[in-house]
Amino acid sequence: MNQLTVKRRVVIPVRAGDVMAEFISFNGDEGGKEHIAISFAGTTTEKNDIPLVRLHSECLTGDVFGSGRCDCGEQLDEAIDRINVEGGYILYLRQEGRGIGLYAKLEAYALQDQGYDTYEANEMLHLPDDGRDFSIAARMLQALGVEKVRLLTNNPDKAEQLTHNEINVTELVPTAVHVNQHNRNYLEAKARRKHHTLKFD
């Protein structure tokens, strides 16, 4: 695989200007997905030398429209708040629907409405239950000169893939559990099928 290099760094005020973040693009991604890194300097005076990092897969329905069927929007909000304080990166990965794409995700939602869980629905559509490749995140981190991370996640697969790609994950920092009446089955399936570290009330 080609090594990535930083293409452009642009400061963007987010949260209506309350948070200053540096958006970073890359050269060398042959997949053409336009993944982005978002860097936060941190506001605390007691910053950890190892950056807090969130690998966040794009979710149009959750991130933009606040869908209650997943916890993606809440997780992104939590990551911005926490990493803005502690310092680190959000890697925003263009892997909609765990890698199957937006249209296929909507097809899977229709099957979930019939009682199948999120993984069963993908399987019925002859799609991978999780088609994401986090090696691109490792390449992005390497381009940024980051060798060690504290990973903000409940998903052990992210840590395993980063470690396999020569990023030292020194700590797993769990995210909150953002459960509601619409996404409980989805979250329970993630815990049951993929060993996400989720604790429900």
Buried (B, 14 or more C-beta within 10 A) or exposed (E): EEEBEBEEEEEEEBEEEEBBBBBBBBEEBEEEEEBBBBBBEBEEEEBBEBBBBBBBBBBEBBBEEEBBBBBBBBBBBBBBEBBBBBBBBBBBBBBBBBBBBEEBBEBBBEBBEEEBBBBBBBBEBEBEBBBBBBBBBBBBBBBBEBEBBBBBBBBBBBBEBBEEBEBEBEEBBEBEBBBEEEBEBBBBBBBEBBEBBBEEE
